[in-house]
Amino acid sequence: MTHNKLQKVVVLTGGSRGIGRSIAQALWRDFTIVNLDKDDASFELDGVQSMRLDVSDENLLKQAFETIRAEHGIPYALVNNAGISEPVNFRDLSLESWERQIKVNLTAPFLTSREFSRLESTNASETRKIINIASVSGMVGMPRYAAYNCAKSGLIELTKTLAVELAPVIHTCAICPGYILTPMQRAEYSEDELMACAQENPSRRLGSPDEVAELVSFILSGKNNYLNGSIMVMDGGEIAGGMAS
């Protein structure tokens, strides 16, 4: 397929694997994707350009957005997906781990969102988008995830603030996945634990990265430009039933 260079540009963070990679695969036919990631992502997709950098580095991000503007113009959307978790009992949580998780999961989305919002479009009729990939962990007290929970809770509140402050030029939403079968989840849970999580879920299964990607695709489709400030839970009904564990 020959890529249309006139397509809108989406800046994606953490697109090398898991949910981020599924998002890139869901969007590349309709958008030009610029993936910001510290890992080297090899995409065999015509519409994906990768820039290797630490998304929590303020100076590198400023340079990246200047490059994006010079090469592609003003980006239409930003998807803040990059994230890490380091589960550990609270008493054993080091300051270094705490700061690292806050930096990647909350400070980085703040920086990318700020730089994205500073690029002002000349198209007054277009509503630009920010989508934050948060987590149900930001809504409940998940044991062993103190830093991750706090960062994702902060990301949810950042979403609400930007929804009010940046509208109507930019609309901001968050998606809060529950248990999604990603490499990160498989690294943190055994197969037996994942099966138990699935059985305890009202939907009797875990989610897939593609399902998160499809919701991102809908939000960016322009079919609903009144969606702003929404915190969309995608967890099969887990926290609705008070079953988060």
VEXFI-8845 format. One record per residue: x, y, z of N, C-alpha, C in turn; residue number from 0. Coordinates in nm, 3 decimals, padded with zeros to 5 digits, m for minus. Example, Ala and Ser with C-alpha at 12.3 -4.5 7.8 and 13.67 -1.06 7.14 Angstrom:
2
((01.319,m00.569,00.780),(01.230,m00.450,00.780),(01.320,m00.330,00.780),0)
((01.285,m00.225,00.708),(01.367,m00.106,00.714),(01.290,00.003,00.787),1)
//
This chain:
245
((00.084,m00.120,00.000),(00.000,00.000,00.000),(00.087,00.125,00.000),0)
((00.056,00.221,m00.083),(00.129,00.348,m00.087),(00.071,00.442,00.017),1)
((00.155,00.492,00.105),(00.105,00.576,00.213),(00.078,00.717,00.166),2)
((m00.033,00.772,00.207),(m00.073,00.908,00.171),(m00.010,01.006,00.268),3)
((00.083,01.087,00.221),(00.155,01.179,00.309),(00.067,01.294,00.356),4)
((m00.052,01.307,00.300),(m00.142,01.412,00.344),(m00.228,01.367,00.462),5)
((m00.213,01.244,00.505),(m00.291,01.195,00.617),(m00.254,01.268,00.746),6)
((m00.347,01.270,00.840),(m00.321,01.333,00.968),(m00.213,01.256,01.044),7)
((m00.144,01.328,01.130),(m00.032,01.271,01.204),(m00.074,01.242,01.348),8)
((m00.041,01.122,01.394),(m00.065,01.082,01.532),(00.070,01.054,01.597),9)
((00.096,01.119,01.709),(00.216,01.092,01.787),(00.179,00.987,01.892),10)
((00.252,00.878,01.892),(00.227,00.766,01.983),(00.351,00.741,02.066),11)
((00.335,00.721,02.197),(00.450,00.684,02.279),(00.440,00.536,02.317),12)
((00.555,00.472,02.323),(00.558,00.332,02.364),(00.492,00.238,02.266),13)
((00.519,00.258,02.138),(00.453,00.176,02.036),(00.527,00.051,01.995),14)
((00.634,00.018,02.067),(00.717,m00.094,02.022),(00.659,m00.230,02.057),15)
((00.569,m00.235,02.156),(00.516,m00.365,02.198),(00.381,m00.348,02.266),16)
((00.316,m00.459,02.294),(00.194,m00.461,02.372),(00.083,m00.375,02.314),17)
((00.016,m00.301,02.401),(m00.096,m00.216,02.359),(m00.050,m00.113,02.256),18)
((00.066,m00.055,02.277),(00.115,00.047,02.185),(00.133,m00.005,02.043),19)
((00.186,m00.124,02.031),(00.205,m00.181,01.897),(00.070,m00.209,01.831),20)
((m00.026,m00.257,01.910),(m00.160,m00.280,01.854),(m00.223,m00.150,01.808),21)
((m00.200,m00.042,01.883),(m00.253,00.089,01.843),(m00.192,00.132,01.710),22)
((m00.062,00.117,01.696),(00.004,00.154,01.570),(m00.052,00.072,01.454),23)
((m00.072,m00.056,01.477),(m00.124,m00.143,01.371),(m00.268,m00.109,01.335),24)
((m00.344,m00.060,01.433),(m00.483,m00.023,01.407),(m00.495,00.109,01.332),25)
((m00.396,00.196,01.348),(m00.407,00.332,01.295),(m00.331,00.358,01.166),26)
((m00.233,00.276,01.133),(m00.137,00.314,01.029),(m00.199,00.333,00.891),27)
((m00.310,00.266,00.863),(m00.371,00.282,00.731),(m00.438,00.418,00.715),28)
((m00.481,00.476,00.825),(m00.556,00.602,00.818),(m00.476,00.724,00.863),29)
((m00.364,00.701,00.930),(m00.285,00.811,00.984),(m00.136,00.787,00.959),30)
((m00.061,00.895,00.961),(00.084,00.884,00.970),(00.119,00.875,01.118),31)
((00.190,00.771,01.159),(00.222,00.749,01.299),(00.367,00.785,01.325),32)
((00.391,00.866,01.428),(00.526,00.891,01.475),(00.536,00.829,01.614),33)
((00.614,00.723,01.624),(00.627,00.648,01.749),(00.749,00.697,01.827),34)
((00.725,00.747,01.948),(00.833,00.789,02.036),(00.855,00.680,02.139),35)
((00.974,00.621,02.140),(00.997,00.504,02.225),(01.145,00.490,02.253),36)
((01.178,00.451,02.375),(01.319,00.428,02.408),(01.371,00.300,02.347),37)
((01.279,00.208,02.312),(01.318,00.083,02.250),(01.315,00.097,02.098),38)
((01.396,00.018,02.033),(01.400,00.020,01.887),(01.283,m00.061,01.834),39)
((01.189,00.005,01.771),(01.070,m00.063,01.719),(01.084,m00.078,01.568),40)
((01.085,m00.200,01.523),(01.094,m00.227,01.380),(00.954,m00.253,01.325),41)
((00.898,m00.154,01.257),(00.764,m00.167,01.200),(00.775,m00.190,01.051),42)
((00.712,m00.295,01.004),(00.703,m00.317,00.860),(00.571,m00.258,00.812),43)
((00.549,m00.133,00.850),(00.427,m00.061,00.815),(00.467,00.070,00.751),44)
((00.410,00.099,00.636),(00.451,00.213,00.556),(00.429,00.346,00.626),45)
((00.330,00.353,00.712),(00.294,00.480,00.772),(00.345,00.502,00.913),46)
((00.447,00.427,00.956),(00.498,00.441,01.092),(00.644,00.485,01.088),47)
((00.672,00.595,01.156),(00.809,00.645,01.171),(00.844,00.639,01.319),48)
((00.958,00.581,01.353),(00.997,00.570,01.493),(01.111,00.665,01.526),49)
((01.100,00.730,01.642),(01.206,00.815,01.694),(01.246,00.758,01.830),50)
((01.371,00.720,01.842),(01.416,00.654,01.964),(01.461,00.758,02.066),51)
((01.388,00.765,02.177),(01.421,00.860,02.282),(01.348,00.825,02.411),52)
((01.397,00.880,02.520),(01.333,00.867,02.651),(01.223,00.972,02.659),53)
((01.097,00.928,02.667),(00.985,01.022,02.663),(00.973,01.105,02.790),54)
((01.054,01.075,02.891),(01.052,01.157,03.012),(01.165,01.261,03.012),55)
((01.241,01.269,02.903),(01.349,01.367,02.890),(01.294,01.492,02.823),56)
((01.283,01.600,02.898),(01.219,01.722,02.850),(01.287,01.779,02.726),57)
((01.418,01.787,02.726),(01.488,01.846,02.613),(01.475,01.762,02.487),58)
((01.486,01.631,02.501),(01.471,01.543,02.385),(01.330,01.551,02.328),59)
((01.230,01.563,02.416),(01.092,01.573,02.369),(01.070,01.704,02.293),60)
((01.124,01.812,02.344),(01.110,01.939,02.273),(01.168,01.929,02.132),61)
((01.286,01.868,02.122),(01.349,01.851,01.991),(01.265,01.761,01.902),62)
((01.207,01.655,01.961),(01.126,01.562,01.883),(01.004,01.630,01.824),63)
((00.936,01.712,01.904),(00.816,01.780,01.854),(00.852,01.887,01.751),64)
((00.967,01.949,01.765),(01.012,02.043,01.662),(01.038,01.970,01.530),65)
((01.096,01.851,01.539),(01.121,01.771,01.420),(00.990,01.727,01.356),66)
((00.896,01.684,01.439),(00.765,01.641,01.388),(00.697,01.755,01.314),67)
((00.699,01.873,01.373),(00.635,01.988,01.309),(00.704,02.021,01.176),68)
((00.836,02.014,01.174),(00.910,02.047,01.052),(00.885,01.946,00.941),69)
((00.873,01.819,00.978),(00.860,01.713,00.877),(00.716,01.681,00.840),70)
((00.624,01.701,00.934),(00.486,01.656,00.912),(00.381,01.765,00.931),71)
((00.419,01.879,00.989),(00.320,01.979,01.024),(00.268,01.956,01.164),72)
((00.155,02.018,01.196),(00.097,02.008,01.330),(00.028,01.872,01.346),73)
((00.067,01.792,01.445),(00.003,01.661,01.463),(m00.142,01.675,01.507),74)
((m00.223,01.584,01.458),(m00.366,01.582,01.490),(m00.392,01.525,01.628),75)
((m00.315,01.425,01.668),(m00.346,01.356,01.793),(m00.218,01.309,01.862),76)
((m00.232,01.292,01.993),(m00.126,01.237,02.078),(m00.185,01.122,02.158),77)
((m00.121,01.007,02.154),(m00.162,00.892,02.235),(m00.050,00.861,02.332),78)
((m00.073,00.891,02.460),(00.026,00.865,02.565),(00.008,00.722,02.615),79)
((00.089,00.633,02.563),(00.076,00.492,02.597),(00.194,00.437,02.677),80)
((00.312,00.496,02.663),(00.432,00.442,02.727),(00.411,00.429,02.878),81)
((00.452,00.317,02.933),(00.435,00.297,03.077),(00.518,00.180,03.127),82)
((00.548,00.182,03.256),(00.619,00.072,03.320),(00.554,00.044,03.454),83)
((00.570,m00.077,03.504),(00.529,m00.109,03.640),(00.634,m00.199,03.702),84)
((00.656,m00.180,03.830),(00.754,m00.259,03.904),(00.689,m00.304,04.034),85)
((00.608,m00.410,04.029),(00.534,m00.454,04.147),(00.626,m00.501,04.259),86)
((00.599,m00.452,04.378),(00.679,m00.488,04.494),(00.599,m00.452,04.619),87)
((00.620,m00.525,04.727),(00.554,m00.490,04.853),(00.592,m00.348,04.893),88)
((00.496,m00.275,04.948),(00.518,m00.133,04.977),(00.640,m00.111,05.065),89)
((00.660,m00.196,05.166),(00.774,m00.178,05.256),(00.908,m00.193,05.185),90)
((00.906,m00.260,05.071),(01.030,m00.282,04.996),(01.045,m00.188,04.876),91)
((00.951,m00.097,04.859),(00.955,m00.005,04.745),(01.064,00.099,04.765),92)
((01.160,00.102,04.674),(01.270,00.198,04.685),(01.229,00.333,04.627),93)
((01.299,00.437,04.670),(01.274,00.570,04.617),(01.305,00.574,04.468),94)
((01.408,00.503,04.427),(01.446,00.500,04.285),(01.334,00.441,04.200),95)
((01.275,00.331,04.246),(01.166,00.269,04.171),(01.044,00.360,04.170),96)
((01.013,00.420,04.284),(00.900,00.514,04.292),(00.917,00.626,04.190),97)
((01.033,00.690,04.191),(01.057,00.804,04.102),(01.057,00.762,03.956),98)
((01.110,00.644,03.927),(01.115,00.596,03.789),(00.974,00.573,03.735),99)
((00.887,00.512,03.816),(00.750,00.485,03.770),(00.669,00.613,03.756),100)
((00.686,00.706,03.848),(00.617,00.835,03.837),(00.666,00.910,03.713),101)
((00.795,00.903,03.688),(00.855,00.975,03.575),(00.801,00.926,03.441),102)
((00.796,00.794,03.424),(00.752,00.738,03.296),(00.600,00.745,03.281),103)
((00.528,00.714,03.388),(00.382,00.700,03.379),(00.305,00.831,03.396),104)
((00.366,00.933,03.453),(00.294,01.058,03.476),(00.369,01.180,03.423),105)
((00.498,01.192,03.457),(00.573,01.308,03.409),(00.584,01.309,03.257),106)
((00.610,01.194,03.198),(00.622,01.187,03.052),(00.494,01.230,02.981),107)
((00.375,01.181,03.021),(00.252,01.230,02.957),(00.229,01.381,02.977),108)
((00.270,01.432,03.093),(00.262,01.577,03.114),(00.348,01.650,03.010),109)
((00.471,01.604,02.993),(00.562,01.671,02.899),(00.514,01.659,02.755),110)
((00.474,01.540,02.714),(00.429,01.522,02.575),(00.303,01.603,02.549),111)
((00.211,01.603,02.645),(00.086,01.678,02.628),(00.113,01.828,02.620),112)
((00.205,01.875,02.701),(00.239,02.018,02.698),(00.299,02.057,02.563),113)
((00.395,01.978,02.516),(00.457,02.009,02.387),(00.356,01.998,02.273),114)
((00.270,01.898,02.278),(00.166,01.881,02.176),(00.073,02.002,02.175),115)
((00.033,02.049,02.293),(m00.062,02.160,02.301),(00.000,02.292,02.257),116)
((00.131,02.302,02.265),(00.199,02.425,02.224),(00.206,02.440,02.072),117)
((00.185,02.332,02.001),(00.181,02.338,01.855),(00.039,02.373,01.814),118)
((00.016,02.495,01.774),(m00.119,02.542,01.746),(m00.153,02.525,01.599),119)
((m00.263,02.458,01.573),(m00.308,02.434,01.436),(m00.373,02.560,01.378),120)
((m00.357,02.578,01.249),(m00.423,02.689,01.180),(m00.562,02.650,01.132),121)
((m00.597,02.523,01.149),(m00.728,02.473,01.110),(m00.824,02.488,01.227),122)
((m00.897,02.598,01.231),(m00.985,02.627,01.344),(m01.101,02.531,01.356),123)
((m01.135,02.463,01.248),(m01.250,02.373,01.250),(m01.214,02.234,01.300),124)
((m01.086,02.207,01.318),(m01.042,02.073,01.358),(m01.021,02.065,01.508),125)
((m01.081,01.966,01.571),(m01.059,01.939,01.713),(m00.950,01.834,01.725),126)
((m00.838,01.872,01.784),(m00.728,01.778,01.802),(m00.754,01.691,01.925),127)
((m00.678,01.583,01.939),(m00.708,01.484,02.042),(m00.584,01.446,02.123),128)
((m00.606,01.427,02.252),(m00.509,01.360,02.339),(m00.579,01.240,02.401),129)
((m00.518,01.124,02.390),(m00.570,01.004,02.455),(m00.462,00.952,02.550),130)
((m00.496,00.942,02.678),(m00.404,00.888,02.777),(m00.442,00.744,02.809),131)
((m00.347,00.653,02.795),(m00.372,00.515,02.834),(m00.339,00.505,02.983),132)
((m00.442,00.513,03.065),(m00.426,00.506,03.210),(m00.443,00.360,03.253),133)
((m00.519,00.335,03.358),(m00.537,00.198,03.407),(m00.642,00.198,03.517),134)
((m00.710,00.085,03.534),(m00.799,00.073,03.649),(m00.719,00.078,03.778),135)
((m00.587,00.057,03.769),(m00.502,00.069,03.887),(m00.501,00.210,03.942),136)
((m00.538,00.307,03.860),(m00.549,00.444,03.907),(m00.681,00.474,03.974),137)
((m00.768,00.371,03.983),(m00.901,00.390,04.040),(m00.925,00.304,04.163),138)
((m00.838,00.206,04.185),(m00.850,00.116,04.300),(m00.713,00.097,04.363),139)
((m00.710,00.048,04.486),(m00.583,00.028,04.556),(m00.525,m00.109,04.532),140)
((m00.459,m00.127,04.419),(m00.400,m00.257,04.385),(m00.276,m00.283,04.472),141)
((m00.275,m00.390,04.551),(m00.157,m00.419,04.634),(m00.032,m00.439,04.549),142)
((00.082,m00.396,04.602),(00.214,m00.412,04.541),(00.237,m00.317,04.423),143)
((00.143,m00.228,04.399),(00.157,m00.135,04.285),(00.142,00.011,04.330),144)
((00.195,00.045,04.447),(00.172,00.179,04.503),(00.214,00.290,04.406),145)
((00.334,00.282,04.353),(00.383,00.388,04.264),(00.303,00.391,04.134),146)
((00.277,00.276,04.078),(00.202,00.266,03.953),(00.060,00.319,03.972),147)
((m00.005,00.279,04.083),(m00.140,00.326,04.112),(m00.144,00.478,04.120),148)
((m00.049,00.535,04.194),(m00.047,00.680,04.212),(m00.023,00.752,04.080),149)
((00.066,00.699,03.999),(00.095,00.761,03.870),(m00.028,00.758,03.779),150)
((m00.095,00.645,03.773),(m00.212,00.633,03.685),(m00.329,00.715,03.738),151)
((m00.342,00.726,03.870),(m00.444,00.813,03.927),(m00.416,00.958,03.889),152)
((m00.290,00.997,03.896),(m00.252,01.131,03.854),(m00.279,01.155,03.707),153)
((m00.258,01.052,03.624),(m00.283,01.065,03.481),(m00.432,01.085,03.453),154)
((m00.516,01.019,03.532),(m00.660,01.039,03.518),(m00.698,01.183,03.550),155)
((m00.641,01.237,03.657),(m00.671,01.375,03.694),(m00.612,01.474,03.594),156)
((m00.495,01.443,03.540),(m00.439,01.528,03.434),(m00.532,01.530,03.314),157)
((m00.588,01.416,03.280),(m00.684,01.407,03.170),(m00.801,01.502,03.191),158)
((m00.858,01.500,03.310),(m00.973,01.586,03.340),(m00.935,01.734,03.331),159)
((m00.817,01.767,03.383),(m00.772,01.906,03.380),(m00.753,01.955,03.237),160)
((m00.687,01.874,03.155),(m00.664,01.914,03.017),(m00.793,01.921,02.938),161)
((m00.888,01.834,02.972),(m01.017,01.836,02.902),(m01.087,01.971,02.919),162)
((m01.070,02.030,03.037),(m01.132,02.160,03.064),(m01.046,02.274,03.009),163)
((m00.916,02.265,03.032),(m00.828,02.377,03.000),(m00.796,02.391,02.851),164)
((m00.786,02.281,02.780),(m00.745,02.286,02.640),(m00.860,02.290,02.542),165)
((m00.980,02.256,02.587),(m01.097,02.260,02.498),(m01.130,02.406,02.466),166)
((m01.191,02.432,02.350),(m01.239,02.337,02.249),(m01.136,02.299,02.143),167)
((m01.015,02.354,02.155),(m00.914,02.328,02.052),(m00.867,02.182,02.057),168)
((m00.848,02.131,02.180),(m00.803,01.993,02.200),(m00.897,01.924,02.298),169)
((m00.943,01.806,02.263),(m01.021,01.723,02.353),(m00.933,01.612,02.409),170)
((m00.951,01.583,02.537),(m00.866,01.486,02.606),(m00.950,01.380,02.674),171)
((m00.914,01.255,02.655),(m00.982,01.142,02.718),(m00.879,01.044,02.771),172)
((m00.924,00.954,02.857),(m00.837,00.848,02.906),(m00.907,00.714,02.891),173)
((m00.828,00.613,02.860),(m00.876,00.476,02.858),(m00.809,00.403,02.974),174)
((m00.889,00.334,03.055),(m00.838,00.263,03.172),(m00.856,00.113,03.152),175)
((m00.758,00.046,03.094),(m00.769,m00.099,03.078),(m00.755,m00.171,03.211),176)
((m00.818,m00.287,03.218),(m00.795,m00.379,03.329),(m00.686,m00.476,03.289),177)
((m00.710,m00.604,03.316),(m00.612,m00.705,03.279),(m00.615,m00.726,03.127),178)
((m00.507,m00.688,03.062),(m00.492,m00.704,02.918),(m00.372,m00.796,02.894),179)
((m00.389,m00.893,02.807),(m00.282,m00.990,02.783),(m00.170,m00.927,02.700),180)
((m00.077,m00.866,02.770),(00.040,m00.803,02.708),(00.166,m00.872,02.760),181)
((00.280,m00.849,02.695),(00.405,m00.904,02.748),(00.432,m00.859,02.892),182)
((00.394,m00.735,02.927),(00.416,m00.686,03.062),(00.333,m00.765,03.163),183)
((00.207,m00.794,03.130),(00.122,m00.872,03.220),(00.175,m01.014,03.234),184)
((00.218,m01.072,03.123),(00.270,m01.209,03.128),(00.400,m01.217,03.208),185)
((00.474,m01.108,03.212),(00.598,m01.106,03.289),(00.571,m01.095,03.439),186)
((00.457,m01.035,03.474),(00.427,m01.010,03.615),(00.339,m01.117,03.678),187)
((00.268,m01.194,03.596),(00.176,m01.295,03.647),(00.205,m01.430,03.584),188)
((00.188,m01.536,03.663),(00.200,m01.671,03.609),(00.075,m01.704,03.528),189)
((00.081,m01.810,03.450),(m00.036,m01.853,03.372),(m00.152,m01.886,03.464),190)
((m00.123,m01.949,03.577),(m00.230,m01.983,03.673),(m00.294,m01.857,03.729),191)
((m00.213,m01.756,03.758),(m00.267,m01.630,03.811),(m00.353,m01.560,03.707),192)
((m00.309,m01.561,03.582),(m00.387,m01.499,03.475),(m00.520,m01.572,03.455),193)
((m00.517,m01.704,03.463),(m00.640,m01.782,03.450),(m00.735,m01.751,03.565),194)
((m00.680,m01.734,03.686),(m00.764,m01.701,03.801),(m00.827,m01.563,03.784),195)
((m00.749,m01.467,03.732),(m00.803,m01.333,03.707),(m00.917,m01.340,03.606),196)
((m00.901,m01.422,03.504),(m01.005,m01.436,03.403),(m01.132,m01.495,03.463),197)
((m01.118,m01.594,03.547),(m01.235,m01.659,03.606),(m01.309,m01.568,03.703),198)
((m01.236,m01.476,03.767),(m01.298,m01.384,03.862),(m01.361,m01.264,03.793),199)
((m01.329,m01.244,03.667),(m01.384,m01.131,03.592),(m01.527,m01.162,03.549),200)
((m01.620,m01.066,03.560),(m01.758,m01.090,03.516),(m01.767,m01.138,03.371),201)
((m01.673,m01.097,03.287),(m01.675,m01.139,03.147),(m01.605,m01.273,03.126),202)
((m01.548,m01.328,03.233),(m01.482,m01.459,03.231),(m01.367,m01.468,03.131),203)
((m01.301,m01.357,03.110),(m01.183,m01.357,03.024),(m01.103,m01.231,03.050),204)
((m00.985,m01.225,02.991),(m00.902,m01.105,02.995),(m00.913,m01.032,02.862),205)
((m00.872,m00.908,02.861),(m00.881,m00.828,02.739),(m00.761,m00.848,02.649),206)
((m00.773,m00.800,02.527),(m00.663,m00.808,02.431),(m00.616,m00.667,02.395),207)
((m00.489,m00.650,02.361),(m00.440,m00.519,02.317),(m00.519,m00.463,02.199),208)
((m00.566,m00.551,02.111),(m00.641,m00.505,01.994),(m00.771,m00.436,02.033),209)
((m00.831,m00.479,02.145),(m00.957,m00.417,02.188),(m00.933,m00.274,02.235),210)
((m00.822,m00.251,02.303),(m00.786,m00.115,02.343),(m00.759,m00.031,02.219),211)
((m00.688,m00.089,02.124),(m00.653,m00.018,02.001),(m00.777,00.022,01.922),212)
((m00.878,m00.063,01.921),(m01.001,m00.031,01.847),(m01.073,00.089,01.909),213)
((m01.069,00.100,02.041),(m01.131,00.216,02.106),(m01.053,00.343,02.072),214)
((m00.922,00.335,02.073),(m00.839,00.449,02.031),(m00.875,00.490,01.888),215)
((m00.887,00.391,01.801),(m00.920,00.418,01.661),(m01.054,00.489,01.648),216)
((m01.153,00.448,01.726),(m01.284,00.514,01.720),(m01.274,00.659,01.766),217)
((m01.204,00.684,01.876),(m01.193,00.820,01.928),(m01.128,00.912,01.825),218)
((m01.030,00.861,01.754),(m00.958,00.943,01.656),(m01.027,00.950,01.521),219)
((m01.134,00.873,01.504),(m01.202,00.868,01.374),(m01.276,00.997,01.341),220)
((m01.305,01.079,01.442),(m01.382,01.201,01.419),(m01.531,01.179,01.414),221)
((m01.575,01.057,01.443),(m01.718,01.028,01.439),(m01.792,01.086,01.559),222)
((m01.717,01.120,01.664),(m01.778,01.182,01.781),(m01.682,01.286,01.836),223)
((m01.708,01.412,01.808),(m01.622,01.520,01.855),(m01.677,01.590,01.979),224)
((m01.771,01.523,02.047),(m01.822,01.577,02.173),(m01.764,01.500,02.292),225)
((m01.683,01.400,02.263),(m01.622,01.318,02.367),(m01.501,01.392,02.423),226)
((m01.511,01.435,02.547),(m01.405,01.514,02.609),(m01.412,01.496,02.760),227)
((m01.299,01.466,02.821),(m01.294,01.446,02.965),(m01.343,01.310,03.010),228)
((m01.370,01.221,02.916),(m01.422,01.089,02.950),(m01.311,00.998,03.000),229)
((m01.341,00.924,03.107),(m01.249,00.824,03.161),(m01.314,00.689,03.133),230)
((m01.267,00.622,03.030),(m01.333,00.502,02.979),(m01.268,00.376,03.035),231)
((m01.343,00.305,03.118),(m01.294,00.181,03.178),(m01.316,00.066,03.081),232)
((m01.212,m00.011,03.056),(m01.221,m00.129,02.970),(m01.162,m00.247,03.046),233)
((m01.247,m00.309,03.129),(m01.195,m00.416,03.215),(m01.289,m00.535,03.226),234)
((m01.386,m00.545,03.136),(m01.478,m00.658,03.141),(m01.577,m00.653,03.255),235)
((m01.581,m00.540,03.327),(m01.674,m00.525,03.438),(m01.612,m00.552,03.574),236)
((m01.480,m00.566,03.579),(m01.415,m00.606,03.703),(m01.438,m00.509,03.818),237)
((m01.403,m00.381,03.800),(m01.416,m00.291,03.914),(m01.561,m00.252,03.939),238)
((m01.648,m00.269,03.839),(m01.791,m00.244,03.862),(m01.846,m00.339,03.965),239)
((m01.788,m00.459,03.970),(m01.832,m00.558,04.067),(m01.747,m00.560,04.192),240)
((m01.657,m00.464,04.206),(m01.572,m00.458,04.325),(m01.477,m00.575,04.335),241)
((m01.431,m00.625,04.220),(m01.352,m00.747,04.220),(m01.203,m00.725,04.198),242)
((m01.158,m00.600,04.188),(m01.016,m00.576,04.167),(m00.935,m00.634,04.282),243)
((m00.827,m00.700,04.250),(m00.751,m00.768,04.355),(m00.602,m00.753,04.332),244)
//
